[in-house]
Amino acid sequence: MSDVSPIYGPVTSRRLGRSLGISLVPRKACPYDCIHCTLGPTTELTIDRKSHVTPNAVIEALTGRLSELEASNRKIDAVTIAGFGEATLNIHLGEIVTRIRRETGLPVAILTSGGLLGDRSLRREILGFDVVMAYLHAGTPEVFHVIHRPHPGVSFEDVYAELVRLREEGGARLLLEVMMCSGVNDSDREMDALIERIRFIDPDSVHIDTPTATRVRHLAVSRELMNKFARRIGERAVIIAS
């Protein structure tokens, strides 16, 4: 990666409070080329994990930024590994989360598309997080491929199975994000399939969203439909769409 700092923010969200973000991979490096992505088409469609940014570089930049914020009495509630590509593509992910927790004492969250969760060795690294926010936009393989346009090495059933195992084995809070896209995953049949998958995974919460950025706004569903979907999921459902 370039010499640009991997740290950004702080960003305020309902999910995590005031969080410092960390980007561990180049912009738009991802195992998915999602139709709803606000950043545009994926430029590096890949499942190959590499050393995009080192643990030392992350910790040096993070502790420096935290010191700046502390000096101005600005409180941080968490650290979130997310950014502008798929964070799990960084091969140092496990070491990075371990060192962040040890050296800052802050909760650490990850936002992941889930595309690499079929790599079972990655599960051990994911278990090191306090909060895991993962996509689940489809209940069937057919819709999964329409929404995500994944790398050929990504399997819907593998991703789903690893989400189930993560919930069974991990101590992390599991938040599933469902991006509802008009004409794609908003049919009764697909919502039924999604709800069945969600109930089997049994996450702590389900965050429901829809595309709102100009380039993808044509995919937005109505508030009424999101409310209907949320009611069917139950009290763990939260609509986060603005």
C-alpha positions as CSV (number, residue, x, y, z in Angstrom):
1,M,0.0,0.0,0.0
2,S,1.0,3.7,-0.2
3,D,2.4,5.8,2.5
4,V,-1.1,7.1,3.3
5,S,-2.1,6.3,6.9
6,P,-4.4,3.3,7.3
7,I,-6.3,5.1,10.1
8,Y,-9.3,7.2,9.4
9,G,-12.0,8.8,11.5
10,P,-13.3,8.9,14.2
11,V,-16.7,7.9,12.8
12,T,-19.9,7.9,14.8
13,S,-22.4,5.1,14.3
14,R,-25.3,3.7,16.2
15,R,-23.6,0.3,16.2
16,L,-20.2,1.2,17.8
17,G,-20.3,4.8,19.0
18,R,-17.2,6.8,18.2
19,S,-14.9,4.5,16.3
20,L,-11.5,4.8,14.7
21,G,-11.4,3.0,11.3
22,I,-8.5,1.0,9.9
23,S,-8.1,0.1,6.2
24,L,-5.9,-2.9,5.7
25,V,-6.1,-3.4,1.9
26,P,-6.0,-1.4,-1.2
27,R,-9.1,0.4,-2.4
28,K,-11.6,-2.0,-4.0
29,A,-9.6,-5.2,-3.5
30,C,-12.4,-7.6,-2.7
31,P,-13.7,-11.2,-3.4
32,Y,-17.0,-9.5,-4.4
33,D,-18.1,-7.0,-7.1
34,C,-21.4,-6.1,-5.4
35,I,-24.0,-4.4,-7.5
36,H,-24.8,-2.0,-4.6
37,C,-21.3,-0.9,-3.7
38,T,-21.1,2.9,-3.3
39,L,-17.3,2.8,-4.2
40,G,-17.9,1.5,-7.7
41,P,-16.8,-1.6,-9.5
42,T,-14.2,-3.9,-7.9
43,T,-10.8,-3.3,-9.5
44,E,-9.1,-6.3,-7.9
45,L,-11.4,-9.3,-7.7
46,T,-9.3,-11.7,-5.5
47,I,-9.3,-14.2,-2.7
48,D,-5.5,-14.1,-2.3
49,R,-4.4,-12.9,1.1
50,K,-1.3,-10.7,1.1
51,S,0.8,-8.5,3.4
52,H,-0.9,-5.2,2.3
53,V,0.0,-3.3,5.5
54,T,2.1,-4.6,8.4
55,P,1.1,-4.9,12.0
56,N,3.9,-2.5,13.0
57,A,2.6,0.1,10.6
58,V,-1.0,-0.2,11.9
59,I,0.0,0.0,15.6
60,E,2.3,3.0,15.0
61,A,-0.4,4.9,13.1
62,L,-3.1,3.9,15.5
63,T,-1.3,4.8,18.8
64,G,-0.3,8.1,17.2
65,R,-3.8,9.0,16.3
66,L,-5.1,7.9,19.7
67,S,-2.6,10.2,21.4
68,E,-3.7,13.1,19.3
69,L,-7.4,12.5,20.2
70,E,-6.6,12.1,23.9
71,A,-4.7,15.4,23.9
72,S,-7.9,17.1,22.7
73,N,-10.1,15.1,25.1
74,R,-11.9,13.2,22.3
75,K,-13.1,9.8,23.5
76,I,-12.9,6.7,21.3
77,D,-15.3,3.8,22.0
78,A,-13.9,1.2,19.6
79,V,-11.6,0.4,16.7
80,T,-13.2,-0.9,13.5
81,I,-11.3,-2.7,10.8
82,A,-13.2,-1.9,7.6
83,G,-12.0,0.6,5.0
84,F,-12.3,0.6,1.2
85,G,-11.7,-3.1,0.5
86,E,-12.1,-6.5,2.1
87,A,-10.1,-6.4,5.3
88,T,-9.7,-10.2,5.6
89,L,-7.5,-10.1,2.5
90,N,-4.7,-8.9,4.8
91,I,-2.7,-12.0,5.9
92,H,-1.7,-10.3,9.2
93,L,-5.3,-9.8,10.4
94,G,-5.0,-12.1,13.4
95,E,-1.8,-10.5,14.7
96,I,-3.2,-7.0,14.1
97,V,-6.4,-7.6,16.1
98,T,-4.4,-9.2,18.9
99,R,-2.0,-6.3,19.1
100,I,-4.7,-3.7,18.9
101,R,-6.6,-5.2,21.9
102,R,-3.4,-5.6,23.9
103,E,-2.0,-2.2,23.3
104,T,-5.1,0.0,23.4
105,G,-7.6,-2.0,25.6
106,L,-10.4,-0.9,23.2
107,P,-13.0,-3.3,21.7
108,V,-12.2,-4.2,18.2
109,A,-14.8,-4.8,15.5
110,I,-14.5,-5.9,11.9
111,L,-16.8,-5.2,9.0
112,T,-16.5,-8.0,6.4
113,S,-18.3,-8.9,3.2
114,G,-17.8,-12.5,4.4
115,G,-16.4,-13.6,1.1
116,L,-13.4,-15.3,2.6
117,L,-15.1,-17.0,5.5
118,G,-15.1,-20.2,3.5
119,D,-11.3,-20.2,4.3
120,R,-11.5,-22.1,7.6
121,S,-8.1,-20.9,8.8
122,L,-9.5,-17.4,8.8
123,R,-12.1,-18.4,11.4
124,R,-9.5,-18.5,14.1
125,E,-8.5,-14.9,13.3
126,I,-12.1,-13.7,13.3
127,L,-12.6,-15.2,16.7
128,G,-10.2,-12.6,18.1
129,F,-12.7,-9.8,17.5
130,D,-15.2,-8.4,20.0
131,V,-17.7,-7.6,17.3
132,V,-18.1,-9.2,13.8
133,M,-20.3,-7.4,11.3
134,A,-20.9,-9.6,8.3
135,Y,-23.0,-9.4,5.1
136,L,-25.9,-11.7,4.6
137,H,-27.7,-10.3,1.6
138,A,-29.0,-13.5,0.1
139,G,-30.8,-16.6,1.2
140,T,-30.2,-18.6,-2.0
141,P,-27.1,-19.2,-4.1
142,E,-28.8,-17.7,-7.2
143,V,-29.4,-14.3,-5.6
144,F,-26.0,-14.4,-3.9
145,H,-24.4,-14.5,-7.3
146,V,-26.6,-11.7,-8.7
147,I,-25.8,-9.4,-5.8
148,H,-22.2,-10.1,-5.1
149,R,-20.8,-11.3,-8.5
150,P,-18.2,-13.1,-6.5
151,H,-14.7,-14.5,-7.4
152,P,-15.1,-18.0,-8.8
153,G,-13.4,-19.4,-5.6
154,V,-16.2,-18.1,-3.3
155,S,-19.1,-20.5,-2.4
156,F,-22.3,-19.3,-0.9
157,E,-22.8,-22.5,1.1
158,D,-19.3,-22.3,2.5
159,V,-19.7,-18.7,3.6
160,Y,-23.1,-19.5,5.2
161,A,-21.7,-22.6,7.0
162,E,-18.8,-20.6,8.4
163,L,-21.2,-17.9,9.7
164,V,-23.0,-20.7,11.5
165,R,-19.8,-22.1,13.0
166,L,-18.6,-18.6,13.9
167,R,-21.7,-18.1,16.0
168,E,-21.4,-21.6,17.6
169,E,-17.7,-21.2,18.5
170,G,-17.1,-17.5,19.0
171,G,-17.5,-15.1,21.9
172,A,-17.8,-12.1,19.5
173,R,-21.1,-10.3,19.1
174,L,-22.3,-11.2,15.6
175,L,-24.2,-8.6,13.6
176,L,-25.6,-9.5,10.2
177,E,-26.1,-6.8,7.6
178,V,-28.8,-7.3,5.0
179,M,-28.7,-4.9,2.1
180,M,-32.1,-5.0,0.5
181,C,-32.0,-4.4,-3.3
182,S,-35.1,-3.7,-5.4
183,G,-35.9,-6.5,-7.8
184,V,-33.1,-8.7,-6.5
185,N,-33.6,-9.9,-2.9
186,D,-37.0,-8.3,-2.0
187,S,-39.4,-11.0,-3.3
188,D,-41.4,-13.0,-0.8
189,R,-39.5,-16.1,-1.7
190,E,-36.1,-14.6,-1.2
191,M,-37.1,-12.9,2.1
192,D,-38.4,-16.2,3.3
193,A,-35.1,-17.9,2.5
194,L,-33.1,-15.0,4.1
195,I,-35.2,-15.3,7.3
196,E,-34.7,-19.0,7.5
197,R,-30.9,-18.5,7.2
198,I,-30.9,-15.7,9.8
199,R,-32.8,-17.8,12.3
200,F,-30.4,-20.7,11.9
201,I,-27.3,-18.5,12.3
202,D,-29.0,-16.8,15.3
203,P,-27.0,-13.5,15.3
204,D,-27.1,-11.0,18.1
205,S,-28.7,-8.5,15.7
206,V,-29.7,-7.9,12.1
207,H,-29.1,-4.5,10.5
208,I,-31.3,-3.8,7.5
209,D,-30.1,-1.3,4.9
210,T,-30.8,-0.3,1.3
211,P,-28.7,1.6,-1.2
212,T,-29.0,5.3,-1.0
213,A,-26.0,6.7,-2.8
214,T,-26.7,8.4,-6.1
215,R,-25.0,5.7,-8.3
216,V,-27.0,2.9,-6.8
217,R,-30.2,4.6,-5.6
218,H,-32.2,2.8,-8.3
219,L,-31.8,-0.4,-6.1
220,A,-33.4,1.2,-3.1
221,V,-36.5,-0.5,-1.6
222,S,-39.2,1.3,0.3
223,R,-39.2,2.0,4.0
224,E,-42.5,0.0,4.2
225,L,-40.8,-3.1,2.8
226,M,-37.9,-2.8,5.2
227,N,-40.3,-2.4,8.1
228,K,-42.2,-5.6,6.9
229,F,-38.9,-7.5,6.7
230,A,-37.8,-6.2,10.2
231,R,-41.1,-7.3,11.8
232,R,-40.7,-10.8,10.4
233,I,-37.2,-11.1,11.9
234,G,-38.3,-9.8,15.3
235,E,-36.8,-7.6,18.0
236,R,-33.2,-8.2,17.0
237,A,-33.8,-6.4,13.7
238,V,-32.7,-2.7,13.3
239,I,-33.2,-0.6,10.2
240,I,-30.0,1.5,9.7
241,A,-30.9,3.0,6.3
242,S,-31.0,6.8,6.4
